[in-house]
């Protein structure tokens, strides 16, 4: 795919609120466009002017270093004007509602809002109140679409395809928007998905999505191509989901003994930030022959550049058609 070749028929969406509902072709549009930016980001001159004159607002209601910085870098490398809104010091902390915030921001005529919010569905609600494109940077335990896209890009560059791969997603499934977006994307693209977690960290109806469910690492990891570990999100937990951190690592933390059940060349992934010695052994995380965790970070900037380009391109075409 050549730069600038996408249009409303290849990606007919004004917003990127989730992976659910995207077709294989639409996902491929975003992945193919991301490939262009992987190469660009490795050049000495990384900057383009595609988004010159465009305003991008990062609106994060939850703390984030990795995702917010990645989006900021993506916007600036495309030549856009990027504004980071600090929610902790904004009017939202003074009692302003989400709708009030949307109306205020809309009056400033931004081109893209990138939103992270602790409540599922909040980003969709905001998107219905603004005229610009909205990208979901994570809403509650619902979805985190750009994380799934960067994970898919990482896998595709290493394996050539997602079709037919056995992917194990391990850990705190209940609280993970990353898991949900990855399940939707991987199944849509023809991979097979296994979930491995204690029963307390698995939604009761998760199997309806078309995944296999396991409660032990040995059987769950057998002959897997990809091992995707998840962060244990203790900040979202109320009550006892497991006896202790030590016991959790013993049964569900990835070490070389458990990894031996997967294929010999299985890739190791983690969306970050990692809790070493909790979800994953430090030596396994730093195994540069099999761990692609650093690559995931690199792919994140490329994917977010692609999403910004495609959505602003579509926004511009929509505005032209409406004049």
Secondary structure, 3 states (H helix, E strand, C coil): CCCCCCCCCCCCCCCECCCCCCCHHHHHHHHHHHHHHHHHHCCCCCCCCCCCCCEEEEEECCCCCHHHHHHHHHHHHCCCEEEEEEHHHCHHHHCCCHHHHHHHHHCCCCCEEEEEECCCCHHHHHHCCCCCEEEEEEECCCECHHHHHHHHHHHHHHHCCCCCCEEEEECCCCCCHHHHHHHHHHHHCCCEEEEECCHHHCCCCHHHHCCEEECCHHHHCCCCCEEEECCCCHHHCCCCCCCCHHHHHHHHCECHHHHCCCCCCCEEEECCCCCECCCECHHHHCCCCCECHHHHHHHHHHHHHHHHHHHHHHHHHHHHHHC
